[in-house]
Amino acid sequence: MIFITVKWPVKPEFADQWPELAKEFTDATRAEPGNKWFDWSRGLDDPNTYVLIEAFEDDAAEAHVGSDHFAKAQRDLPQYLQRTPDVINAEIDQDDWSQLGEMTVD
C-alpha cells in the first residue's frame, strides 16, 4: 500500500476552520476507489499544524493525484497555509493497520 503522512502548517487565522475548509477534499478522497483512510489530526504542540495520514491501494494513488478534487484542492487550499506542507510518502508491504504489541490491552 501507499502510506502518506503530510504536515499542513495552516495560517493561525484559519486553523480553527481547517476541517471545514478541507472537508470537500476529504470527503471526495475518502470516496475514491482504493482509498484506505484519509484521517486528520491537530497538533498538540502547535495547534496551527494538522497532520494528515492517508493510505491507498498501490494502484489508486495515481488516480487520486489526477482527480478533479485533487486539482481543486491544489488551487484552493494553499491560500490558507503558512508554507508548503511536509510529506513522507512510502510504499509499504502491508494492507492495513497492525496492533501495537508494546501497548496490548486485555
Salt bridges, closest charged atoms under 4 A:
ASP16 OD1 - ARG42 NH2 2.95
GLU24 OE1 - LYS72 NZ 3.73
ASP27 OD2 - LYS23 NZ 2.67
GLU32 OE2 - HIS64 ND1 2.77
GLU32 OE2 - HIS69 NE2 2.48
ASP39 OD1 - ARG30 NH2 3.69
GLU54 OE1 - HIS64 NE2 3.76
ASP76 OD2 - LYS72 NZ 2.51
ASP86 OD2 - ARG83 NH2 3.07
